[in-house]
């Protein structure tokens, strides 16, 4: 049972056990009865304020708040994605290569919204999915040992008008700003490079508790790789891709130039 489904089943059970109709519950927490019906049929997730009202009404502690928060974080994500995100959230270092778009840990709100809306991702609640994606970046700002991110992107990422010129300008400026801190480094493979191994597709490697775990993404789904020999091969691939990229400052110069070109 998914957590999203858990919200629906638990809410319906507790409401029925309390002898309330959907209309009565809606009146008690000041929402529409149609919204209650959506909660109970997996078509919507209670927002934080609504979840707090449900906890207060049913004396549930933080139960609905926790269920709703986890449902938003996992919204639309298959089990293999959840497994990777768990590794990512506990990582001390992430090495990422993206030939197609800005890595998720660096996406701005509007860029993420454009990707989730138009890139073929089936998402029931776009806003909740955007919030969940933005929340991933918290790993880079932990007070206790923040995760370090080393990302390599293809220059095509800088030129593709995801969301339009303003969104692209803001996104690229956000990358430059992130690289001014101690935890993020982004390198760019310039368009002058011909074919190189990274064109086979994106990959990421997370260092978690002293071991490395890899993730391969593709149009039919992603794959978490934990076998040490396979991970070692992917580490060699990542280092090979990095070898085609520009050094740190020339990469930042190129990103800045591309941002200005979107004005």
C-alpha positions in Angstrom: 0.0 0.0 0.0 1.4 3.4 -0.9 1.6 6.2 1.6 -0.7 8.2 -0.6 -3.2 5.4 -0.4 -2.6 5.3 3.3 -3.9 8.8 3.8 -7.1 7.9 1.9 -7.8 4.7 3.7 -7.0 6.0 7.2 -9.0 9.1 6.8 -12.0 7.2 5.5 -11.7 4.7 8.3 -11.5 7.3 11.1 -14.3 9.4 9.6 -16.6 6.4 9.4 -15.6 5.2 12.9 -16.4 8.7 14.2 -19.9 8.6 12.6 -19.3 11.6 10.3 -20.4 12.1 6.8 -18.0 13.7 4.3 -20.2 16.9 4.5 -19.9 17.0 8.3 -16.1 16.5 8.2 -15.8 19.2 5.5 -17.7 21.6 7.7 -15.6 20.8 10.8 -12.3 21.6 9.0 -13.7 24.3 6.7 -13.1 22.7 3.3 -15.5 21.5 0.6 -17.0 18.1 0.8 -15.7 17.4 -2.8 -12.2 17.9 -1.4 -12.8 15.3 1.3 -14.0 12.9 -1.4 -10.7 13.6 -3.3 -8.7 12.8 -0.2 -10.5 9.5 0.3 -10.1 8.4 -3.3 -6.4 9.2 -3.8 -7.1 12.2 -6.0 -5.6 14.8 -3.6 -3.3 15.1 -0.6 -4.2 17.2 2.4 -2.1 20.4 2.5 -0.2 21.1 5.7 -2.9 23.3 7.3 -5.6 20.8 6.4 -3.5 17.9 7.8 -3.1 19.9 11.1 -6.8 20.4 11.3 -7.4 16.7 10.8 -4.9 15.8 13.5 -6.5 18.3 15.9 -10.1 17.1 15.1 -9.3 13.4 15.5 -6.6 13.8 18.2 -4.2 12.1 15.9 -1.0 13.7 17.1 1.0 14.4 14.0 -0.3 11.4 12.1 -2.0 13.1 9.2 0.7 15.7 8.9 3.4 13.0 8.6 1.3 10.8 6.2 0.6 13.8 4.0 4.2 15.0 4.0 5.5 11.6 3.0 2.8 11.2 0.4 3.8 14.5 -1.2 7.4 13.5 -1.1 6.7 10.2 -2.8 3.9 11.5 -5.1 4.0 9.7 -8.5 7.4 8.1 -7.7 7.8 4.3 -8.3 9.5 2.2 -5.7 12.9 2.4 -7.5 12.9 6.2 -7.4 12.0 6.2 -3.7 15.0 3.9 -3.1 17.3 6.3 -4.9 15.9 9.4 -3.1 16.5 7.7 0.2 20.1 7.2 -0.7 20.4 10.7 -1.9 18.9 12.2 1.2 21.6 10.4 3.3 24.5 11.0 1.0 27.7 12.9 1.9 28.5 13.3 -1.7 26.6 13.0 -5.0 28.3 12.9 -8.4 25.8 13.6 -11.2 25.8 13.7 -15.0 22.9 15.1 -17.0 23.0 15.6 -20.8 19.4 16.7 -21.0 18.4 19.0 -18.2 19.5 20.6 -15.0 20.0 18.0 -12.2 17.1 17.8 -9.8 19.1 19.0 -6.8 19.8 22.3 -8.6 16.4 23.0 -10.2 14.5 26.2 -9.5 10.8 26.2 -8.8 9.7 27.3 -12.3 12.2 25.1 -14.1 11.1 22.1 -12.1 7.5 23.0 -12.8 8.2 23.1 -16.6 10.0 19.8 -16.5 7.3 18.0 -14.5 4.5 19.5 -16.7 5.9 19.1 -20.2 8.7 16.4 -20.1 6.3 13.5 -20.3 6.2 12.8 -16.5 2.8 11.6 -15.3 2.2 13.5 -12.1 -1.2 13.7 -10.4 -0.4 16.9 -8.4 2.1 19.1 -10.1 2.5 21.5 -7.2 3.1 18.8 -4.7 5.6 17.2 -7.0 7.4 20.6 -7.4 7.5 21.0 -3.7 9.0 17.5 -3.3 11.6 18.1 -5.9 12.7 21.5 -4.4 12.8 19.8 -1.0 15.5 17.5 -2.2 18.0 20.4 -2.3 17.9 20.5 1.5 20.6 17.8 1.6 23.0 20.4 0.3 22.3 22.7 3.2 22.2 20.4 6.2 23.7 22.0 9.3 25.2 18.6 10.1 27.6 17.6 7.3 25.9 19.0 4.1 26.1 16.8 1.0 28.7 17.8 -1.6 27.4 17.9 -5.2 29.7 17.5 -8.2 27.6 17.8 -11.4 28.5 17.6 -15.0 26.0 18.9 -17.6 26.1 19.1 -21.4 26.2 22.6 -22.9 22.8 21.7 -24.6 21.2 22.0 -21.1 22.2 25.7 -21.1 20.6 26.3 -24.5 17.3 24.4 -24.3 14.5 26.9 -23.5 12.8 24.9 -20.7 10.0 27.1 -19.5 11.1 30.1 -21.6 13.8 32.7 -21.5 13.0 34.1 -18.1 12.9 30.7 -16.5 16.2 29.7 -18.1 17.9 33.0 -17.1 16.9 32.5 -13.5 17.8 28.8 -13.5 21.3 29.4 -14.8 21.9 32.3 -12.4 20.8 30.0 -9.6 23.4 27.5 -10.7 26.1 30.1 -10.6 25.0 31.2 -7.1 25.0 27.7 -5.8 28.5 27.2 -7.1 29.6 30.2 -5.0 29.1 28.1 -1.9 31.4 25.3 -0.7 29.2 22.3 -1.4 28.4 22.6 -5.2 30.6 22.4 -8.3 29.2 22.3 -11.8 31.2 21.5 -14.9 30.0 21.8 -18.5 30.9 19.6 -21.5 31.1 22.1 -24.3 29.2 21.7 -27.6 32.5 21.5 -29.4 33.0 18.0 -28.0 31.8 15.3 -30.4 30.5 12.0 -29.3 31.5 11.0 -25.8 30.4 8.2 -23.4 28.0 10.4 -21.4 25.6 10.7 -24.4 24.3 7.2 -23.5 22.3 8.9 -20.7 22.3 10.4 -17.3 23.8 8.8 -14.2 24.3 9.7 -10.6 26.5 8.2 -7.8 25.8 8.8 -4.1 28.3 8.1 -1.4 26.3 6.9 1.6 27.9 5.6 4.9 31.2 5.0 3.1 29.9 3.1 0.1 28.7 4.2 -3.3 25.3 3.6 -4.9 24.5 4.5 -8.5 21.4 5.4 -10.4 20.7 5.2 -14.1 17.7 6.9 -15.5 15.9 6.3 -18.8 12.5 6.7 -20.6 11.2 3.3 -19.3 12.3 4.0 -15.7 15.3 4.1 -13.6 17.6 1.6 -11.9 19.4 1.7 -8.6 22.8 -0.1 -8.8 24.3 -1.4 -5.6 26.6 -4.1 -6.8 30.1 -2.9 -6.1 31.6 -4.1 -9.4 28.9 -2.4 -11.4 29.1 0.8 -9.4 32.9 0.9 -9.9 32.3 0.7 -13.7 29.9 3.6 -13.5 32.4 5.6 -11.4 34.9 5.1 -14.2 32.3 6.3 -16.7 31.5 9.4 -14.6 35.2 10.2 -14.3 35.5 9.8 -18.1 32.7 12.2 -18.7 34.2 14.7 -16.3 37.4 14.5 -18.3 35.5 16.0 -21.3 34.2 18.9 -19.2 35.6 22.4 -18.9 37.4 23.3 -15.6 35.5 25.0 -12.8 35.9 28.7 -13.8 35.5 28.3 -17.6 32.4 26.3 -16.9 31.0 29.1 -14.7 31.9 31.6 -17.3 30.0 29.6 -19.9 26.9 29.3 -17.6 27.0 33.0 -16.9 27.3 33.8 -20.6 24.3 31.5 -21.4 22.3 33.2 -18.6 22.9 36.6 -20.1 22.0 35.4 -23.6 18.5 34.5 -22.3 17.8 38.2 -21.4 
